[in-house]
Amino acid sequence: MQVPERDGDGYLNDMSQWTPEIGKAMAETDGVEIDDVKWDHILKAREYFEEFGVVPPIRKFAKFVGEDQKLMFKMWMTGPMKPITKYGGLPKPTGCV
């Protein structure tokens, strides 16, 4: 699958091009393994964005999905909201993520 054009940080230039297949292909291209738990985080972030119109900060998101924030950092091996939003076809998070 061909991944649509992305910006310098790896985010889609056009959010409307996102599909689950494209999100998974983006992660694969970047060498990031997406398991079922990570995929659930991605889908929940999309739900949050659709409901509230913003990307949540990690504290709110961890509470939203019922996960421990520290475990999410360990699982994603980085600030979790960056890869979650990137592979979810969402805007870049702002603030402290």
MMTF fields as JSON, N, C-alpha, C and O atoms, coordinates in Angstrom:
{
  "mmtfVersion": "1.0.0",
  "mmtfProducer": "UNKNOWN",
  "numBonds": 387,
  "numAtoms": 388,
  "numGroups": 97,
  "numChains": 1,
  "numModels": 1,
  "chainsPerModel": [1],
  "groupsPerChain": [97],
  "chainIdList": ["A"],
  "bondAtomList": [4, 2, 8, 6, 12, 10, 16, 14, 20, 18, 24, 22, 28, 26, 32, 30, 36, 34, 40, 38, 44, 42, 48, 46, 52, 50, 56, 54, 60, 58, 64, 62, 68, 66, 72, 70, 76, 74, 80, 78, 84, 82, 88, 86, 92, 90, 96, 94, 100, 98, 104, 102, 108, 106, 112, 110, 116, 114, 120, 118, 124, 122, 128, 126, 132, 130, 136, 134, 140, 138, 144, 142, 148, 146, 152, 150, 156, 154, 160, 158, 164, 162, 168, 166, 172, 170, 176, 174, 180, 178, 184, 182, 188, 186, 192, 190, 196, 194, 200, 198, 204, 202, 208, 206, 212, 210, 216, 214, 220, 218, 224, 222, 228, 226, 232, 230, 236, 234, 240, 238, 244, 242, 248, 246, 252, 250, 256, 254, 260, 258, 264, 262, 268, 266, 272, 270, 276, 274, 280, 278, 284, 282, 288, 286, 292, 290, 296, 294, 300, 298, 304, 302, 308, 306, 312, 310, 316, 314, 320, 318, 324, 322, 328, 326, 332, 330, 336, 334, 340, 338, 344, 342, 348, 346, 352, 350, 356, 354, 360, 358, 364, 362, 368, 366, 372, 370, 376, 374, 380, 378, 384, 382],
  "bondOrderList": [1, 1, 1, 1, 1, 1, 1, 1, 1, 1, 1, 1, 1, 1, 1, 1, 1, 1, 1, 1, 1, 1, 1, 1, 1, 1, 1, 1, 1, 1, 1, 1, 1, 1, 1, 1, 1, 1, 1, 1, 1, 1, 1, 1, 1, 1, 1, 1, 1, 1, 1, 1, 1, 1, 1, 1, 1, 1, 1, 1, 1, 1, 1, 1, 1, 1, 1, 1, 1, 1, 1, 1, 1, 1, 1, 1, 1, 1, 1, 1, 1, 1, 1, 1, 1, 1, 1, 1, 1, 1, 1, 1, 1, 1, 1, 1],
  "groupList": [{"groupName": "MET", "atomNameList": ["N", "CA", "C", "O"], "elementList": ["N", "C", "C", "O"], "formalChargeList": [0, 0, 0, 0], "bondAtomList": [1, 0, 2, 1, 3, 2], "bondOrderList": [1, 1, 2], "singleLetterCode": "M", "chemCompType": "L-PEPTIDE LINKING"}, {"groupName": "GLN", "atomNameList": ["N", "CA", "C", "O"], "elementList": ["N", "C", "C", "O"], "formalChargeList": [0, 0, 0, 0], "bondAtomList": [1, 0, 2, 1, 3, 2], "bondOrderList": [1, 1, 2], "singleLetterCode": "Q", "chemCompType": "L-PEPTIDE LINKING"}, {"groupName": "VAL", "atomNameList": ["N", "CA", "C", "O"], "elementList": ["N", "C", "C", "O"], "formalChargeList": [0, 0, 0, 0], "bondAtomList": [1, 0, 2, 1, 3, 2], "bondOrderList": [1, 1, 2], "singleLetterCode": "V", "chemCompType": "L-PEPTIDE LINKING"}, {"groupName": "PRO", "atomNameList": ["N", "CA", "C", "O"], "elementList": ["N", "C", "C", "O"], "formalChargeList": [0, 0, 0, 0], "bondAtomList": [1, 0, 2, 1, 3, 2], "bondOrderList": [1, 1, 2], "singleLetterCode": "P", "chemCompType": "L-PEPTIDE LINKING"}, {"groupName": "GLU", "atomNameList": ["N", "CA", "C", "O"], "elementList": ["N", "C", "C", "O"], "formalChargeList": [0, 0, 0, 0], "bondAtomList": [1, 0, 2, 1, 3, 2], "bondOrderList": [1, 1, 2], "singleLetterCode": "E", "chemCompType": "L-PEPTIDE LINKING"}, {"groupName": "ARG", "atomNameList": ["N", "CA", "C", "O"], "elementList": ["N", "C", "C", "O"], "formalChargeList": [0, 0, 0, 0], "bondAtomList": [1, 0, 2, 1, 3, 2], "bondOrderList": [1, 1, 2], "singleLetterCode": "R", "chemCompType": "L-PEPTIDE LINKING"}, {"groupName": "ASP", "atomNameList": ["N", "CA", "C", "O"], "elementList": ["N", "C", "C", "O"], "formalChargeList": [0, 0, 0, 0], "bondAtomList": [1, 0, 2, 1, 3, 2], "bondOrderList": [1, 1, 2], "singleLetterCode": "D", "chemCompType": "L-PEPTIDE LINKING"}, {"groupName": "GLY", "atomNameList": ["N", "CA", "C", "O"], "elementList": ["N", "C", "C", "O"], "formalChargeList": [0, 0, 0, 0], "bondAtomList": [1, 0, 2, 1, 3, 2], "bondOrderList": [1, 1, 2], "singleLetterCode": "G", "chemCompType": "PEPTIDE LINKING"}, {"groupName": "TYR", "atomNameList": ["N", "CA", "C", "O"], "elementList": ["N", "C", "C", "O"], "formalChargeList": [0, 0, 0, 0], "bondAtomList": [1, 0, 2, 1, 3, 2], "bondOrderList": [1, 1, 2], "singleLetterCode": "Y", "chemCompType": "L-PEPTIDE LINKING"}, {"groupName": "LEU", "atomNameList": ["N", "CA", "C", "O"], "elementList": ["N", "C", "C", "O"], "formalChargeList": [0, 0, 0, 0], "bondAtomList": [1, 0, 2, 1, 3, 2], "bondOrderList": [1, 1, 2], "singleLetterCode": "L", "chemCompType": "L-PEPTIDE LINKING"}, {"groupName": "ASN", "atomNameList": ["N", "CA", "C", "O"], "elementList": ["N", "C", "C", "O"], "formalChargeList": [0, 0, 0, 0], "bondAtomList": [1, 0, 2, 1, 3, 2], "bondOrderList": [1, 1, 2], "singleLetterCode": "N", "chemCompType": "L-PEPTIDE LINKING"}, {"groupName": "SER", "atomNameList": ["N", "CA", "C", "O"], "elementList": ["N", "C", "C", "O"], "formalChargeList": [0, 0, 0, 0], "bondAtomList": [1, 0, 2, 1, 3, 2], "bondOrderList": [1, 1, 2], "singleLetterCode": "S", "chemCompType": "L-PEPTIDE LINKING"}, {"groupName": "TRP", "atomNameList": ["N", "CA", "C", "O"], "elementList": ["N", "C", "C", "O"], "formalChargeList": [0, 0, 0, 0], "bondAtomList": [1, 0, 2, 1, 3, 2], "bondOrderList": [1, 1, 2], "singleLetterCode": "W", "chemCompType": "L-PEPTIDE LINKING"}, {"groupName": "THR", "atomNameList": ["N", "CA", "C", "O"], "elementList": ["N", "C", "C", "O"], "formalChargeList": [0, 0, 0, 0], "bondAtomList": [1, 0, 2, 1, 3, 2], "bondOrderList": [1, 1, 2], "singleLetterCode": "T", "chemCompType": "L-PEPTIDE LINKING"}, {"groupName": "ILE", "atomNameList": ["N", "CA", "C", "O"], "elementList": ["N", "C", "C", "O"], "formalChargeList": [0, 0, 0, 0], "bondAtomList": [1, 0, 2, 1, 3, 2], "bondOrderList": [1, 1, 2], "singleLetterCode": "I", "chemCompType": "L-PEPTIDE LINKING"}, {"groupName": "LYS", "atomNameList": ["N", "CA", "C", "O"], "elementList": ["N", "C", "C", "O"], "formalChargeList": [0, 0, 0, 0], "bondAtomList": [1, 0, 2, 1, 3, 2], "bondOrderList": [1, 1, 2], "singleLetterCode": "K", "chemCompType": "L-PEPTIDE LINKING"}, {"groupName": "ALA", "atomNameList": ["N", "CA", "C", "O"], "elementList": ["N", "C", "C", "O"], "formalChargeList": [0, 0, 0, 0], "bondAtomList": [1, 0, 2, 1, 3, 2], "bondOrderList": [1, 1, 2], "singleLetterCode": "A", "chemCompType": "L-PEPTIDE LINKING"}, {"groupName": "HIS", "atomNameList": ["N", "CA", "C", "O"], "elementList": ["N", "C", "C", "O"], "formalChargeList": [0, 0, 0, 0], "bondAtomList": [1, 0, 2, 1, 3, 2], "bondOrderList": [1, 1, 2], "singleLetterCode": "H", "chemCompType": "L-PEPTIDE LINKING"}, {"groupName": "PHE", "atomNameList": ["N", "CA", "C", "O"], "elementList": ["N", "C", "C", "O"], "formalChargeList": [0, 0, 0, 0], "bondAtomList": [1, 0, 2, 1, 3, 2], "bondOrderList": [1, 1, 2], "singleLetterCode": "F", "chemCompType": "L-PEPTIDE LINKING"}, {"groupName": "CYS", "atomNameList": ["N", "CA", "C", "O"], "elementList": ["N", "C", "C", "O"], "formalChargeList": [0, 0, 0, 0], "bondAtomList": [1, 0, 2, 1, 3, 2], "bondOrderList": [1, 1, 2], "singleLetterCode": "C", "chemCompType": "L-PEPTIDE LINKING"}],
  "groupTypeList": [0, 1, 2, 3, 4, 5, 6, 7, 6, 7, 8, 9, 10, 6, 0, 11, 1, 12, 13, 3, 4, 14, 7, 15, 16, 0, 16, 4, 13, 6, 7, 2, 4, 14, 6, 6, 2, 15, 12, 6, 17, 14, 9, 15, 16, 5, 4, 8, 18, 4, 4, 18, 7, 2, 2, 3, 3, 14, 5, 15, 18, 16, 15, 18, 2, 7, 4, 6, 1, 15, 9, 0, 18, 15, 0, 12, 0, 13, 7, 3, 0, 15, 3, 14, 13, 15, 8, 7, 7, 9, 3, 15, 3, 13, 7, 19, 2],
  "groupIdList": [1, 2, 3, 4, 5, 6, 7, 8, 9, 10, 11, 12, 13, 14, 15, 16, 17, 18, 19, 20, 21, 22, 23, 24, 25, 26, 27, 28, 29, 30, 31, 32, 33, 34, 35, 36, 37, 38, 39, 40, 41, 42, 43, 44, 45, 46, 47, 48, 49, 50, 51, 52, 53, 54, 55, 56, 57, 58, 59, 60, 61, 62, 63, 64, 65, 66, 67, 68, 69, 70, 71, 72, 73, 74, 75, 76, 77, 78, 79, 80, 81, 82, 83, 84, 85, 86, 87, 88, 89, 90, 91, 92, 93, 94, 95, 96, 97],
  "secStructList": [7, 7, 7, 7, 7, 5, 7, 6, 6, 1, 7, 5, 1, 1, 4, 4, 4, 7, 7, 2, 2, 2, 2, 2, 2, 2, 2, 2, 2, 2, 6, 7, 7, 7, 7, 2, 2, 2, 2, 2, 2, 2, 2, 2, 2, 2, 2, 2, 2, 2, 2, 2, 1, 1, 7, 7, 7, 2, 2, 2, 2, 2, 2, 2, 2, 6, 7, 7, 2, 2, 2, 2, 2, 2, 2, 2, 6, 1, 7, 6, 2, 2, 2, 2, 2, 2, 2, 6, 6, 7, 7, 7, 7, 7, 1, 7, 7],
  "xCoordList": [0.846, 0.0, 0.892, 1.887, 0.517, 1.263, 0.726, -0.474, 1.632, 1.272, 1.144, 2.032, 0.06, -0.095, 1.034, 1.789, 1.136, 2.181, 2.091, 1.013, 3.278, 3.351, 4.297, 5.14, 4.134, 5.01, 6.335, 6.555, 7.21, 8.53, 8.517, 9.498, 7.424, 7.299, 6.574, 6.401, 6.15, 5.496, 3.988, 3.355, 3.392, 1.933, 1.364, 1.997, 0.171, -0.48, -0.69, -1.088, -0.417, -0.692, -2.188, -2.655, -2.937, -4.395, -5.025, -5.025, -5.567, -6.156, -7.269, -7.504, -7.95, -9.081, -8.643, -9.482, -7.358, -6.866, -6.672, -6.387, -6.822, -6.558, -7.584, -8.785, -7.094, -7.903, -7.119, -5.927, -7.761, -6.993, -5.805, -4.734, -5.997, -4.913, -3.74, -2.578, -4.054, -2.997, -2.272, -1.046, -3.012, -2.379, -1.405, -0.297, -1.812, -0.939, 0.256, 1.366, 0.037, 1.134, 2.136, 3.34, 1.65, 2.542, 3.437, 4.647, 2.844, 3.618, 4.653, 5.807, 4.228, 5.151, 6.313, 7.469, 5.999, 7.031, 8.024, 9.221, 7.523, 8.365, 9.048, 9.843, 8.743, 9.35, 8.753, 9.414, 7.493, 6.812, 5.796, 4.934, 5.912, 4.98, 3.722, 3.794, 2.58, 1.297, 0.553, 0.066, 0.475, -0.276, -1.725, -2.108, -2.515, -3.938, -4.16, -5.069, -3.35, -3.501, -3.176, -3.912, -2.082, -1.712, -2.773, -3.114, -3.287, -4.32, -5.579, -6.244, -5.894, -7.031, -6.803, -7.73, -5.581, -5.255, -5.491, -6.057, -5.064, -5.231, -6.706, -7.115, -7.505, -8.939, -9.634, -10.529, -9.229, -9.812, -9.444, -10.259, -8.23, -7.835, -8.683, -9.041, -9.001, -9.866, -11.275, -11.904, -11.76, -13.074, -13.064, -13.994, -12.01, -11.896, -11.896, -12.596, -11.109, -11.018, -12.372, -12.767, -13.069, -14.386, -15.382, -16.222, -15.279, -16.224, -15.91, -16.815, -14.621, -14.24, -13.552, -13.4, -13.135, -12.514, -11.08, -10.541, -10.455, -9.059, -8.326, -8.935, -7.007, -6.172, -5.966, -5.537, -6.263, -6.145, -4.7, -3.854, -4.417, -3.107, -3.073, -4.117, -1.885, -1.733, -2.487, -3.045, -2.519, -3.224, -4.71, -5.278, -5.323, -6.752, -6.973, -7.937, -6.071, -6.244, -6.09, -6.868, -5.095, -4.901, -6.15, -6.57, -6.733, -7.972, -9.126, -9.934, -9.19, -10.238, -10.226, -11.281, -9.021, -8.917, -8.734, -8.683, -8.632, -8.481, -7.135, -7.045, -6.083, -4.726, -3.871, -4.154, -2.831, -1.851, -0.925, -0.363, -0.782, 0.013, 1.456, 2.012, 2.058, 3.443, 3.573, 4.56, 2.583, 2.617, 2.486, 3.078, 1.705, 1.566, 2.897, 3.258, 3.623, 4.937, 5.872, 6.61, 5.834, 6.698, 6.311, 7.179, 5.019, 4.537, 4.941, 5.387, 4.779, 5.058, 6.521, 6.97, 7.281, 8.71, 8.995, 10.077, 8.032, 8.153, 6.921, 6.1, 6.785, 5.537, 4.429, 4.438, 3.481, 2.5, 1.615, 1.205, 1.313, 0.364, 0.931, 0.17, 2.242, 2.829, 2.567, 1.99, 2.963, 2.676, 1.182, 0.695, 0.466, -0.977, -1.674, -2.493, -1.356, -2.006, -1.472, -2.228, -0.192, 0.399, -0.257, -0.713, -0.3, -0.841, -2.362, -2.983, -2.954, -4.399, -4.883, -6.083, -3.944, -4.332, -4.873, -5.672, -4.447, -4.927, -3.876, -2.738, -4.25, -3.268, -2.185, -2.37, -1.064, 0.021, -0.461, -1.166, -0.081, -0.446, 0.307, 1.413, -0.297, 0.361, 0.629, 0.057, 1.466, 1.726, 2.628, 3.369, 2.554, 3.405, 2.818, 1.825, 3.414, 2.943, 4.066, 3.903],
  "yCoordList": [-1.173, 0.0, 1.236, 1.304, 2.202, 3.448, 4.409, 4.675, 4.914, 5.859, 7.25, 7.67, 7.969, 9.324, 10.251, 9.903, 11.4, 12.36, 12.777, 13.041, 12.827, 13.205, 14.39, 14.666, 15.08, 16.216, 15.715, 14.508, 16.636, 16.283, 15.483, 14.809, 15.544, 14.774, 13.449, 12.679, 13.18, 11.911, 11.92, 10.873, 13.096, 13.21, 13.401, 14.015, 12.872, 13.051, 14.533, 15.3, 14.923, 16.301, 16.547, 17.668, 15.496, 15.598, 14.538, 13.353, 14.977, 14.042, 13.193, 12.071, 13.713, 12.987, 11.738, 10.909, 11.591, 10.408, 9.204, 8.105, 9.402, 8.32, 7.198, 7.441, 5.991, 4.78, 3.893, 4.119, 2.902, 1.994, 1.361, 1.193, 1.016, 0.397, 1.369, 0.974, 2.635, 3.633, 3.845, 3.945, 3.916, 4.061, 2.934, 3.169, 1.719, 0.562, 0.581, 0.226, 0.995, 1.087, 2.16, 1.981, 3.277, 4.337, 3.802, 4.029, 3.095, 2.534, 1.538, 1.542, 0.696, -0.298, 0.392, -0.005, 1.417, 2.181, 2.781, 2.843, 3.225, 3.842, 2.814, 3.182, 1.535, 0.485, 0.383, -0.075, 0.81, 0.765, -0.376, -0.445, -1.262, -2.383, -1.931, -1.381, -2.172, -1.796, -3.077, -3.811, -3.328, -4.49, -4.073, -2.932, -4.995, -4.71, -3.587, -2.774, -3.536, -2.5, -1.131, -0.166, -1.052, 0.219, 0.638, 1.817, -0.312, 0.016, 0.534, 1.443, -0.038, 0.445, 1.893, 2.702, 2.221, 3.604, 4.536, 5.619, 4.116, 4.928, 5.171, 6.301, 4.111, 4.255, 5.103, 5.885, 4.956, 5.768, 7.242, 8.121, 7.512, 8.9, 9.505, 10.681, 8.709, 9.198, 9.481, 10.47, 8.605, 8.83, 10.13, 10.932, 10.329, 11.537, 12.775, 13.752, 12.718, 13.85, 14.142, 15.3, 13.096, 13.282, 13.889, 14.708, 13.482, 13.978, 15.402, 16.22, 15.695, 16.977, 17.942, 19.123, 17.45, 18.317, 18.716, 19.615, 18.05, 18.33, 17.024, 16.006, 17.092, 15.977, 16.169, 17.241, 15.148, 15.323, 15.284, 14.644, 15.971, 15.777, 14.364, 13.759, 13.857, 12.476, 12.197, 11.111, 13.128, 12.877, 12.62, 11.67, 13.464, 13.269, 11.996, 11.267, 11.732, 10.56, 9.277, 8.34, 9.222, 8.024, 7.757, 6.609, 8.803, 8.657, 8.206, 7.359, 8.779, 8.452, 6.961, 6.34, 6.392, 4.977, 4.053, 2.834, 4.621, 3.806, 3.121, 1.991, 3.807, 3.248, 4.08, 5.254, 3.467, 4.179, 4.934, 4.356, 6.208, 7.07, 6.567, 6.577, 6.132, 5.653, 4.396, 4.227, 3.522, 2.309, 2.647, 1.985, 3.685, 4.097, 4.621, 4.333, 5.39, 5.873, 4.689, 4.673, 3.704, 2.53, 1.719, 1.254, 1.555, 0.785, 1.427, 0.743, 2.743, 3.46, 3.873, 4.281, 3.77, 4.09, 5.531, 5.829, 6.403, 7.826, 8.513, 7.868, 9.803, 10.458, 9.798, 9.896, 9.136, 8.316, 9.071, 8.501, 10.329, 11.019, 11.294, 11.426, 11.382, 11.628, 10.463, 10.685, 9.233, 8.145, 7.82, 7.439, 7.966, 7.681, 8.591, 8.134, 9.879, 10.811, 10.653, 10.774, 10.388, 10.23, 9.067, 9.229, 7.904, 6.718, 6.698, 5.881, 7.595, 7.751, 8.804, 9.06, 9.418, 10.421, 11.691, 12.393, 11.995, 13.176, 14.284, 14.043, 15.497, 16.59, 16.331, 15.543, 17.001, 16.906, 17.416, 18.423, 16.721, 17.217, 18.5, 18.722, 19.329, 20.562, 20.495, 19.658, 21.341, 21.386, 20.261, 19.684, 19.965, 18.943, 17.57, 17.203, 16.813, 15.464, 14.5, 13.292],
  "zCoordList": [0.0, 0.0, 0.0, 0.722, -0.818, -0.866, 0.2, 0.271, 1.014, 2.066, 1.442, 0.701, 1.727, 1.202, 1.679, 2.587, 1.074, 1.405, 2.867, 3.399, 3.507, 4.916, 5.086, 4.232, 6.212, 6.493, 7.063, 7.159, 7.438, 7.946, 9.234, 9.55, 9.982, 11.219, 11.01, 11.955, 9.778, 9.468, 9.56, 9.422, 9.793, 9.859, 8.457, 7.597, 8.238, 6.942, 6.653, 7.53, 5.412, 5.005, 4.915, 5.118, 4.611, 4.476, 5.37, 5.038, 6.516, 7.481, 6.875, 7.323, 5.873, 5.291, 4.533, 4.18, 4.282, 3.567, 4.485, 4.01, 5.796, 6.734, 6.616, 6.493, 6.654, 6.808, 7.784, 7.994, 8.375, 9.247, 8.52, 9.103, 7.261, 6.485, 6.318, 6.416, 6.067, 5.901, 7.225, 7.244, 8.333, 9.643, 9.927, 10.408, 9.631, 9.859, 8.913, 9.31, 7.657, 6.691, 7.094, 6.913, 7.641, 8.108, 9.227, 9.218, 10.186, 11.297, 10.773, 11.201, 9.855, 9.29, 8.572, 8.722, 7.8, 7.092, 8.076, 7.798, 9.231, 10.252, 11.156, 12.021, 10.962, 11.778, 13.17, 14.102, 13.315, 14.605, 14.59, 13.714, 15.57, 15.662, 16.401, 17.5, 15.783, 16.376, 16.763, 15.903, 18.074, 18.543, 18.813, 18.556, 19.326, 19.552, 20.571, 20.403, 21.609, 22.633, 22.039, 22.248, 21.306, 20.673, 19.656, 19.563, 18.905, 17.926, 18.633, 18.137, 19.769, 20.55, 20.99, 20.957, 21.398, 21.761, 20.567, 20.719, 19.409, 18.197, 17.918, 17.652, 17.978, 17.698, 18.761, 18.441, 20.019, 21.096, 20.931, 21.213, 20.478, 20.227, 19.118, 19.175, 18.116, 17.041, 17.579, 17.202, 18.459, 19.082, 19.881, 19.79, 20.661, 21.476, 20.575, 20.843, 19.513, 18.595, 17.941, 17.809, 17.54, 16.914, 17.906, 17.532, 19.163, 20.165, 20.625, 20.785, 20.837, 21.432, 20.465, 20.776, 19.299, 18.297, 18.588, 17.944, 19.56, 19.908, 20.22, 20.548, 20.106, 20.552, 22.048, 22.475, 22.854, 24.31, 24.78, 24.154, 25.885, 26.519, 27.106, 27.353, 27.32, 27.767, 29.065, 29.22, 29.981, 31.256, 31.021, 31.56, 30.224, 29.931, 29.131, 29.363, 28.184, 27.34, 28.148, 27.97, 29.034, 29.866, 30.694, 30.84, 31.228, 32.001, 31.093, 31.476, 29.899, 28.926, 28.567, 28.432, 28.413, 28.037, 29.23, 29.065, 30.441, 31.637, 31.748, 32.227, 31.305, 31.35, 32.295, 32.53, 32.832, 33.626, 32.674, 31.743, 32.918, 32.048, 31.911, 30.813, 33.014, 32.982, 32.127, 31.411, 32.202, 31.38, 29.899, 29.047, 29.601, 28.204, 27.657, 26.516, 28.473, 28.042, 27.785, 26.799, 28.677, 28.534, 27.292, 26.554, 27.071, 25.928, 24.603, 23.682, 24.52, 23.271, 23.166, 22.095, 24.276, 24.314, 23.875, 23.369, 24.068, 23.748, 24.323, 24.975, 24.091, 24.443, 23.642, 22.415, 24.274, 23.563, 22.579, 21.567, 22.846, 21.979, 20.592, 19.633, 20.47, 19.149, 18.195, 17.131, 18.526, 17.59, 17.499, 16.434, 18.592, 18.569, 17.58, 16.783, 17.623, 16.7, 15.284, 14.32, 15.152, 13.821, 13.072, 11.94, 13.708, 13.031, 13.037, 12.357, 13.804, 13.804, 12.821, 12.72, 12.091, 11.096, 11.714, 11.094, 12.932, 13.649, 13.609, 13.207, 14.023, 14.066, 15.107, 16.034, 14.939, 15.907, 17.256, 17.327, 18.334, 19.658, 19.971, 19.478, 20.786, 21.205, 22.697, 23.395, 23.174, 24.602, 25.043, 24.248, 26.302, 26.916, 26.679, 27.306, 25.791, 25.5, 25.794, 25.622]
}
